[in-house]
């Protein structure tokens, strides 16, 4: 519901903030306690906020932007953590609800596309492409946001359709996967297509294509697969002019001969490339000033206002606008700008520490958790490249599901809905998601 809001200033007040509030109050009243976040997350946020306070004070950038980000992250995290907690951390129950919602959102997007192709316009959000088709928005504010929101659902459907005959022969699953896939492609999102490529790579990794011992024949098929991939990539560029322009413009800007800023070349690039490159320049300056901790949480818009005029002509603002000024166009660039090496290290540590790999694919009780974990890994990687919002598009729903799929599969957290075939890896008592010693009882 990223396109449903009451107002934009002094902060984005989305409709779903009220849904969060009602839900959080309901859970507190029902449980008679204020245990709203897991201990590990609470300590991380306190450290991050303390560092940001110190850095913002040092650079004279203290302001509402810091409070806004801290409250937004905390508020969103509480809502989604309580959602999982109140459902006994039943990841697959929550994920299947998300999967059904993704299907209906995708179906609505295809319905609007069909109407547009027949000359019926029921929305103001219309972007044509050189293919004669329209970019699909559905209920989202941008086609890219739709692609990101559908990413874990698409990977889950495609993986199971390819690998599981029982799942594939269910007509409902075929329809669901097909609708989500077609809608995803029709977003014409370059970052979405990058996610599609990552899905192929992740599937090949899980199917042992990269292992000469386990994959055997599959490994020796790799050269053919690589050739087919580049053929597909070139055909994609030729078929979708918009995709070609974005890729070529972006590569040309980051391949400057002297490493400097070519203002003349920048004046000719598309708006997406302009947004990415300008935010890169601004984030780099902030990082060079304080590599360890950046300029403080939420400070990138201030850096943007100060630094933009230093490198770019003033008429660029009128021609291109201040695209992605508030989120840096990329989670990687925003962390680089606002939190430095500390924030980047923490995110990459989290990303790889709780990646399940493929070991649980052979366990029928844990396979689905493994697929969900891989799909969310892809989502986080794509957001690192393209989306700088810390909590938009339900980001913390996926963050917590990513963490708990790993912990549950490893046996570090016991839940009543999993049949464990093996003992936990550690001889110590399993911990619950809050780091306490209480047992999980059905609520």
Secondary structure by P-SEA (a helix, b strand, c coil): cccccccccccccccaaaaaaaaaaaaaaaacccccccaaaaaaaaaaaaaaaaaaaaaccccaaaaaaaaaaaaaaaaaaaaaaaaccaaaaaaaaaaaaaaaaaaaaaaaaaaaaaccccccccccccccbbbbbcccccaaaaaaaaaaaaaaaaaaaaccccccccaaaaaaaaaaaaaaaacccaaaaaaaaaaaaaaaaaacccccccccccccaaaaaaaaaaaaaaaaaaacaaaaaaaaaaaaaaacccccccaaaaacccaaaaaaaaaaaaaaaaaaacccccccccaaaaaaaaccccccccccccccccccccccccaaaaaaacccaaaaaaaaaaaaaaccccccccccccaaaaaaaaaaaaaaaaaacccccccccaaaaaaaaaaaaaaaaaccccccccccccccccccccccccccccccccc
